[in-house]
Amino acid sequence: MNDRVSELAESKQVIDTKIRKEILRRIAAAEKEHDIKVIYAVESGSRAWGFSSPNSDYDVRFIYVRKKDWYLSIDLEDRRDVIEYPIVDEIDINGWDLRKALNLFWKSNPAFIEWLQSPIIYVDDGYFAQRARELMPAIASSHKGIHHYLHMAKGNFRGYLQRDLVPLKKYFYVLRPLLAIQWLEKYDNPAPIEFDQLRQLVAEQTPLDEAITALLERKRVSLEKEYAPAVPVINEFIESELLRHEHYVGSNNGREAQFESLNLLFKAVLERNEANLL
């Protein structure tokens, strides 16, 4: 595998050099083991969100492409389209086949849309992600995004935050999706992955903003499973937002299916791979 690391990754490097080299080594090993080409690989978890703990896992996600003949098969639907590895030394790495990724993109899969916006990029072929980002305004559905983030916020709040002592990281697992919903409502385009951008939506709510700052500072120096006393001003905000969306139905924003655009992107990536341009 060539060292195809984007300028964005270099400009926002927050990953230890040794860890980064190990991640690239594992990606190269996956390419060799599965006879694939990785065209995009990013950090997707709390390190990309901006509120990791010192012992947080490295959540590496990649998109890969196979040779064209692999896709020309009558049993294609039965073939495995993900590559997964066990977590070793806090590195959690797995990937999606190109066809699977684009199919989920068409369905406005929030995970894939977040990957396209990750500030920590390990591999970038200079083509696929750029073209996919160009399609985001026409494909990403705010309606589907709100449903996804609302489900995430509700589950984490009800499961962990309704008590006196709470898992510190769960606050961010509720705040981030609730702020992402506010972003979708206000701008009708995909919410940024970085928490610092999202929190600007409530920056003028001083008590809340100060409480989030204090919580964030503590989270960045705490271990993953640390507990902390509940924070009333944050709980009030969460409960208010969940109540506001209690009966959310919403409506689709009318974006077109964009099948043809995704088909063209799929074919273009396959052709580039066949021509050894990746």
N, C-alpha and C positions, 0 to 999 in steps of 0.2 A: 504493500500500500504506500502510495506517495504521501508525503507529509502535507496534505491539503488542508491547512488550517487557515481560516479566514482572518482578514485584518481585524474584524470585529472581535474575534476571540483574543487576539493579541492585545488589543487596546483596552479590553476589560478583563484582563487575566486576573482571576482570583483563586485559581487552582494551583496548589503546590506543584512545582516543576516535576518532581519525582512521580507524583500521583498522575499528572497529565501524561507523562511518558508511559506509565504503566497502562493507562486507559487506551492510549494509541496502540500499544503493543497488543492488548487484548482484542481491539478492533481488527488489527491486521491478522491476528490468529483466527478470528471468526471468518474473515474473508477467505483465508486459505482452507479452513476446515469445511466450509459450506460452499465453496466455489461461487462466491458472490462478490459484488463490488459495493462498498458502503459509499453512498453519495452525500450523506448528511448525518452528523452525530452531534448531540448537544447534551448539556446538563438540564435536567427537567424538574428537579425537586426543590427543596428548600434553599439549596445553594444558588439556584437560578432565581428563585423568588426573592432572595435577599434577607432571609432570616434563619440561616443555618446555625446550628450549634457546633462546637468544636468537634464533636464525634458524630455528626450527621453523615449518613451514607452519601456516596456519590451516585446519583441516579442518572445513569447514562442511557440515552435512547438514540437509536439510529435507524435510518431508512436505507434499505439495500435493494439492489437490482440483480437479477439473474440473467443468464444468456437467453436470447429471444426464444430459442427452441423449448425452453422449460415452460413457457407460457402457452405454447401451441400444443396443448394436450387435452384429450377428452376427459381426463380425470383431474383437471386443474382445480376444480372446486374441492377435491378431497386432499389436495396437497397442503402440507403445513406451510403457513405464510407468516410465521413468527420464529424468531430465534431467541432463546432464553438461556441464561446461565445462572447458577446459584450465586448468592452474594458471598464474595470472598474478600477479606480485608476491607470491608466497608464499601466495596465497589459493586453496585447493582447495575448490570448491563444487559439490555435486550433490545431487539429490533423488530421492525415490521417490513415486510416485503412492499415494494413500491406500489403494486396493485392494491394491496390492502390499505395502505396509507391514503391513496387517492380516493378509494371508495369511502373511507371514513371522513376524509376531507369534504367530500360531496354531502355527507350527512352532518356537516358542521361539528365534527368531533372536537370538543374543546381541548383535549390533550394534544392533538396534532397541531391545532392552531397555536397553542402555547409554545410548542417546540419550535415553530417557525419564528417565534419572537424571543427565544432564549438569548440572553446576553453572553452565555458561555458556550462557544462552539468549538468542537474538537475536529470535525471534518466538514468541509464544504466544497463540493465540486465546482462551485461558481456558477451553476446553472439551475439545478432543480429547485432549491429553496427560494432563490430569487424569483423564478417564474411562479412558484406557488404563492409567494407573498403578493405578487401582482394580481393574482386571482382572488385573494381574500375578500376584498370589498364586494365582489359579485357573488361569493359563495357563502361566507360566514353569516349565519342567522343569529341575530340578537335574541330572538324569541327562544331558540333552542339553547342558546348560551345561558339565558336567565333561568330556564328550567334546570339546567345542569348545576349551576352555581347555587341555586336555591336548595336543591336536594342535598348538596354537599354541606351547606351551612346548617341546615336543619339537623342533619344526621350527627354532625359533630357537636352542635350545641346541646341537643337533647341527650346525647350519649355521654358527654364529659363535663359540661360547664355549669350544670345546675346543682352545684354543691359548694361547700365553703372552701375546699382545697381542690384545685384543678390542675390538670397537666398543662404546663406553660405553653407548649407548642400548639395545643388545641385552640387557644385563643386566635392564633393566626390562621388556623384551618377554618375558622368561621369568619374572621374579619376579611381575609382576602377574597373569598367568594362574594360576600356582601358588598364590598367595595367594587368588585368586578361587575356586579349587577348595576350599581349606580353608574358605572362608566358606560355600560351598554345602553342604559336608559338615556343618558345625557348625550352620548356621541353616536350611538347606533353603528359602532364599528368594534372589532375585537378588542377586548380589554387587554392592556399590557400585562406581561407576566410578572414584572418587577413590582414588589410591594410598595417601594418608595414612590413610584409614580401613582399608584392607586390611592395612597393615603393623602395625596394632595387634594382629593375630593372633600376631605373633612378637615383640612388644615386650619380653616377659620373657626372651627369649633374647639376653642382653646383647651378647655378641660379634657376633652376627649383626645385631642392631639397630643397633649402632654402625657396623658396616661399611656397612649400607644408608644410614644417615644421611650418612656421608662420601661415598658414591657419589652420593647424591641432590644434595648440595651442589655437587659437581663437575659433575654433569650440567646443573644449572641455569645454570651460567656457561660451559659449553663449547659449541662448535659441534656441529651435528648429526652430522658424520662423524668426530668425535674418537675416538681409540683410547686404551686404558688397559691397564695390566698386569692380568692376571687376579687376582681376589680369592679366595684359598683358602676362607675361611669361607663365602662366598656360594656358591661352586662346590659345596662339600660339602652345603650345604642343598639346592641344586638337584638334585644327583645323588641325594640321599636321597629327595626327593619324587618324582622320576621313577621311581626304583626301586620306591617304595611303590605307584605306580600302573601299573607295567609291564604287569600283566595285568588292568587294570581292565575290568570288564564292566558292572557295575551293573545296576540295574533301573529301569524307569520308576516315577515316584513316584505314579502312579495319578491324576493330575489329569485332569479331564474336558476334552474337546475344546473346549468353549465356542464352538461355531460360532454359536449363536444370539446370544450376547452380542456377538460381533464383527460379525455381520450387523446387529444393532440399532445398534451404534456407527457402522458404515458408513452406514446409512440416515440416522441422525440428523445426521451431518456434512454429507451431501448436502443434506438439507432445510434446514439452517442456511445453507448456501451459497446455495441457491436463494432463501432469504428475506432474503439480504443481511445476515445477522447476523454474518458473520465479519469 
